[in-house]
Amino acid sequence: MKKILAFLAIVVVAIALLPMLGNKLAQNELDNRIEVLVSYGVEVSNSTIQESYLNTKKHYEFLVKDTEKFMKYLSQFSDAQLPPYVHAMVDGILVGVDVTYSNFPINDGVYVDIYPLSLSKKMMQDLEKNDLNFYRYIKNLLQNKGVLYHINYNVVNNSFNGYIKDIKEAYVLEDNSKVRVELLNASYEGNGILMAPQRLATKIDSIKLSVINANEEVNVVLKEFSSSSNFESQSTYASGAKLKEIEFSVKGTGTEDAVIKTNDLHINISSNTQADKAEYNMKTSFKELNIIAKASALQATDFNCDIFLTNVDKQSMQNLRVLLSEAKGSVSPELEEKIQKSVVNIISKGLTLTIADLSLAEIALQNAQKVKGFSLKAKLDLKEDADVAQKIQNAPLMLIQNINLDAKFKFSKALFALINEQAPVSVFANAYAKEEGKELVFDINFTQGELRVNGKALQ
């Protein structure tokens, strides 16, 4: 019995000592991250610590002291050059970080709050100079953690989840314009390092922005946004986003009232560079689009767009992406020339563009009755040709021989009649169109410089 009691006493003492030993895994992870930031121009301007038997709480204030070094750190997570405005946004920014973790080594969780305490030097100076009251409002908002990210991070498997603090802010500008911003119920989860996660999913209940002045009222509303992304690498990824509703409206005396509203918007983008050739895909769709204005109105339902770009030379496309990222800053004549040469190089390697589906189920103009829409399926092949650059310079028409196109375009007869009212094309339709029930069909083929529509050579 004494042996059992002695064993139990050892177990109890061991458990009691666990917090005193500390959670070295969490501590080491935190120390390593701070060491990296400091090496890239970030200064720890303030830090405090609160320790209890169970938990450790640390507060840090990070100041971006050397912006050039910090930009190099950020550039590690992008194969594109960061635009100059990022430099301006982070120069001298002060960020608060609160870190809490258990003193028990068996707990792998780290809980982090991240919030800006001050915007960049220049932004704060400009605000103070141009509108002192707004400067004080922004300063007070940030000091009170008005913009805050909360993260629950597992330091063992690099999984995380969290939320963005709700934002409900309103302010009256010097010209008496009322500005209102709302961000409600934003959450996210994923895995990987936070700066470049392998997977990231986001949900937001609503985003609202309104500006009201004496002459007009502008409102932007987004409802039920969600997104999901998976990254194999910087150039191989799949991303998708859904939006239940987006509405943009303008009302007022100085402008014409207008409302643009879209429901069930879906966007999916993917890239695959793991094979010999690169592949890119974009899918977009919406359930309903309504545009209402005094002079015009449009209703459209069930739009779908599915486009593939395949057989693309990987290195050539990568070179173009880098050049286009540089163009986000300033475009010099030399950079323009490099971009043009890069595009020509991509074309010279050959590629295939496939429109798997471009369609609209129904459409109505000027509050008229809805009519059936259209559909397009097409495949365009550009043959590989090492002499493309030379042909562009000397004989551009020779490039036609490199193009092969097969396409099928279908219009409802009712839609074609509407189009014909705006831009008469009935002569073309009568000569080349093929009727299939209530549709007009155009089978288009372009090979070796000859264009045929429904088997007839275009005159």
N, C-alpha and C positions, 0 to 999 in steps of 0.2 A: 504493500500500500504506500509506503514511504517513497519507493522508487517511482511509482506512478505519479505521486504528488510532486516529486522533484522534477520529473519529466514535464508535467503540466506547467510548473513554475518556469522552466527554461523556455517553453513555448510562449508563455505570456510575456516574459521579459523580452524575448526576441521580437514579438509583435510590437511591444511598446517602444522598442529601440528603432523600429523601421523608419518612422518619420525623422528621427534624429540623424540617421544615416543619409537621408535625403534622396530625392529622385534624381540620381545622377544622369540618367538618360535625358530627361527634360532639361536639366541644367546645362549639360554639354551641348545639346541641340541649340539652345538659346544662345549660349556663349559663342558657338561657331557662327551662327547667323549674324550676330552683332559684329564679330570680328571681320566678316566679309564686308558688311556695310561700311565699317570704318575704313577699310582698305580702299573703298571706292568713293571716298570723299564725303561720307556722312559722319557728322559729329554727334556724340551723345551729349547734348547740352544740359540735360538734367536727368537724374534717376533717383528713385527711392525704393525701399524694400520694406514689406511687412510680412513677418513670419509668425505663424501660429503652430500649434502641434500638428494640425492636419494639412494646412496649405501654406504655400508661399505666393505672395503677390508682389509683383514688380511693376514699377511705372517708369517709362522712358520717354524722353522727348528727343526726337531725331531731327537734326537740322542739316539740310543739304548745303554743305559748305563749299565743296568743290564740284560744281555742276558738270564740268567736262569729264571728270572721273566717274561721276554717277551715271552719266549718259552712256559711258562705255559698259557699265554694269547692266543697264537696261538693254543695250544692244545685243547682249549675249542671248536674249530670249526672242530675238527677231532676226530673220535673215534679210530684212529690209532696213534701210537707213531711216532713223527716226526723224520726223519733220521738225523744223526749228521751233514750232509752237510748243512742243514737248519740253524743249530746253527752257523756254521762257516760263512755262508753267511750274517747273520743279526748282528753278533757281531760287535758293533761299527759303524754300517751303519748310515749315515746321510741322512735324507729325507726332502726335501723342500715341503711345502704345501701352496698354495695360495687359500684363501677362499673369495668369493664375495657373498654378499646377499643384497637384497633390504631392505631399512629401513621402507618400508610399511608393516605392519603386515598382509595385505591381500595376500602378495606374499609368497608362501611356498617353493620357489626354493632356493637352495644353489648351487653355482657353484665352483667347486674345481679342481685345477691342482695339481697333485702329481708327483714329480720327484726326483730321487736319486741325491744327491749332492756329495756323496762319497760312494764307496763300503766299505765292511767290512775292519777293520784294517789290518787283515792278508793279504787279497787280495791286498790291496794298497801297503803294505810293500813289498810283493813278487814282484809286478810289478815294483816298484821303484828299487829293488835290481837287478832284472834280465834284465830289459829293460827300461832304464830311459826315452827314447824317447816315447815308448808306454805308459808308466805311465803318461807322460805329456799330451799325446793325449787323454787318457781316462779321466784324470782329467779335461781337457778343455771341452771335450764333455759333461760331466755331469754338469759342472758349467754353461754351456750354454743351459741347459735343453734339451739335445739331446735325452733323453728318458723321455717321459712325457705322463701321463694319464690325460685326461680331463673328469670330471664327472659332470653331471647335476642331482642333487639329490633333491627329494621332501621329506621334513622332515615329512609331514603329512601321506602320504600313502606309504612311503618307496620305491617308484618307482625311477628308475634311467636310464640314458642313457649317452653315451659318446663316446670317441674315443681315440686311441693311436696315438700320433704324428708320422707322416711319418719318417722313418729312411732311409737315403741314405748315407752310410758311406763306405769309402775305405781307406786302410792303407797298407803301404809297411813295412814288418817286417825286422829285422836285416839281415836275410838270403836272402833278396830281394824277398821273397814271397809276392804276392799281395793278400790281403783279401778284399772282398767286401760283404757288407750286406745290404739288402733292405727289408723294411716292409712297404707296401703301403695300404692306405685306410682301416685301422682296426677300427671297431666300435663295440659297444655292447649296450645292454639294458636288463633290468630285474626289479625285485622287491625283497624286503627283505633287511636285513642288508648286507652291502657290503662284510663283511668277510665271510658270509655264506648265500648267497641269496637263496630264494625259487625258483626263475626262472632266468635263464641267457641265453641270445642268443648273438652270436658273428659272425661277418663277417669280412673277410680279403681278399682283392683283390689278393695280391701276397706276397710271401716270397721268397727271393733269397739269396743264399750263394755261393760264389765262392772263390776258393783258387788256385792261379796260381804260379807255380815256374818254374825253369829251366827244370824240367823233366816231369811234368804233370800238367794237369788242371782238377780240380774237381768242379762240379757244382751240386747244389741241388735247384730245382725250385718247388714251390707249388703255384697253381693258384686257385682262387675262393674257398676259404675255408669258411664253415659256420658250426655253431654248435648250439644246443639248449638243455638245461637241465632243468629238473623240479625235485625238491627235497621235498618230504614229510617229510623226516627225513634223518639222516646220512646213514641209511640202506635201505630206500625205495626211489627209484629214477628212472628216465628215462632220458637217455642222447643219443643224436644222433649227428653225424657229417657227412658232405659231403665235398668232395674235387673233383673239376673238373679235375685237372690234377696234378700229381706228377712225376717229372723226376729226376733221378740220373745218372750222366754221368762222366766217367773218360777217359781222353785222354792224351797221352804222349808217350815219348820214353822209359821210364823205366818200364811202365806197359802196359798190354794189354787193348786196347780201349774197353769200355763197356758202354751200355746204358740200363737203366731199366726205363720203362715208364708205368704208369697206368692212365686210364681215368675213370671218374665217380665212384669214390670210396665212398661207404656208410658204416657207422658203427653205429649200434644202440645197446645200452646196457641198461638193466633195472633190477631192483631188487624190490621185494615185500615181506616185512616181516610183513604185517599187519594181515595175517591169522595165523592159528595154525602152519603151516609149511611155510618155506621160498621158494621163487621161483626166479630163475634167468634166463635171456634170453639174448642171443647175436646173432645179425644178422650182416653179413658182405657181401658186394657184390662189384663187379667192372664190368664195361662194357668191358674193354679191357686191357690186360697186354702184353707188348712187352719186351723181353730181347734179346739184340743183343750184341754178343761178337765175337771175332775172331774164337774161337773154337766151339761155340754153339749158337743156336738161338731158341727162343720159342715165340709163339704167342698163346694167350688164350682169349676167349671172353665169356662174360656173366657167370661169376662165382657167385655162391650164397651159403651162409652158414647160416643156421638158427638152433640154438641149444638151448634147454631148459634143465634146471636142476630144478627139482621139488621135493616136499615131503622131503625137507631138514630140519633137526632139527635146529631151529633158534639159540638156545643158543650155540650149538656145533660149528656152523659155525661162530658165533660171536667170540667165543674163539679163533678159528683158525685165523681169520682176525687180531686180536690183536697180536697174536704170530708172524704172518708173518710180521707185521709192525715193530716189535722189531727186526726181522732178517735183516731189511734194514741197520741196523748199523753194528753189528758184531754178528756172529753166534757162540755160545759156544756149547760144547757137551750137556750141560744141556738143552739149548734152542732147539737143534735138537731133543732131546728125547721128549720134551714137544710137539713139532710140530707133531712128529710121533704118539704120543698118541692121539693128538687131531684129526688127520686124521682117525685113527682107530675108535675113538668115533663117528665120523660122519658116517662112514660106518656101524657101529653097529646099528645105528638108522634107517638105510634104506634110499634109495633115488631112484629117477627115472631120467635117462638121455634120452632125446628124440632128435634125429636128424631129424627135420621136413623136411629139405632139404639140401643136400650137393651135388652141381651139377656144371658142367661145360659144356656149350653148344658146343663149338668147340675148337680144339687145333691143332697146327702145330709145328713140330720140324724141325730144320735145313732148314728153308725156304721151306719146302715141302708144298703140298696142305693141306689145313685145313680138318680135319675129325671131325665127331660128337664126343661128349665127353662122360660123364658118369653121373650117378645120384645115390644117396644113401639116403634111408630113414631107420631109425632104432629106436628101443626103448629097452633100457636096464633097467631092474629092479633089484635092490639089496634089498633083503629081510632084515627086521629087525632081528638082532641076537645079543643078549647080550653076547654071548660067542665068538665073533669075535677075540678079543685079545688072548684068550686062544687057539683058533684054529690056529691062525697065528704062535704061538709059537710051538705047538705040532703036528698039522696035517693040514698044509695049503691047501691040496687038498680037504679037507672037505668044504672049502669055495665055491667050485664050485656049491654045492647044493643051494647056496643062489642066484645064478645068473639065470635070465631069459632074453633071447635075441630074438627079432624078427627083421630081417633086410631084405631089398630088395636092391640088388646092380645091376645096369644096366650099361653095356658097349656097345658102338657101336662096331660092328664087326671090323670096320677099326681101331679103337683105340686099341682093344684087340690084333689085329695083330701087331701093333707097339710095344705094351708091350711085346708081345711074342718074338719079335726080340731081345729085350734087356735082358729079363729074361724068358726063355721058360717055359710056364705053360700049354701047350696044352693038356698034359695028364690029368691034373686036369679039364680043361675046357671040354674035350670030355666026361669025366666020369660024371660030375655033372651039366654042363651048360644046360640051357633051351633056345632055340631060340624063339624069338618073333620078326618076321620081320627082320630088320637090326640090332637087338640088341641081346646080350647074357645076360640072366637074372639069378641071383643067389638069390633064396629065402632061407634065412638062419634062422634057429631056433635052439636055445640052451636052453634046459629045463632039470633040474635035472641031469646035467652032460652029457647029450647026445646031440651031434651036428648033425643036419641034413641040407643038402643042396638040395633044390628042392625035399624034401621028402625022400631023400636017406641018410641013416646013413653014416657018414664019417668014412671010414675004416683006 
